[in-house]
């Protein structure tokens, strides 16, 4: 009776482990891409909410006073709007007291 014993070499072990390593790397890449996408959409939503909050406060002031606020600092002080100046730049351009100001919020990088 001829009995042969085979032992796995290092190259065989590596070859068997490659598929599981590739699957793990792919799953990690998909998770990272998802996290980056979530972060980007959260930043865009924060900018949109700030611009919407400022606009709502300005319109509310116009409804009460009959004119638009003269400055963004007045809106911050009177309506409790908080602007994180490290994250956003707010451009508030007044044309006339009875014309809606141009409000632009830009995210700083």
Secondary structure as GFF3:
##gff-version 3
##sequence-region A 1 109
A	DSSP	alpha_helix	10	65	.	.	.	ID=ss1
A	DSSP	alpha_helix	72	79	.	.	.	ID=ss2
A	DSSP	beta_strand	88	93	.	.	.	ID=ss3
A	DSSP	beta_strand	102	107	.	.	.	ID=ss4
###
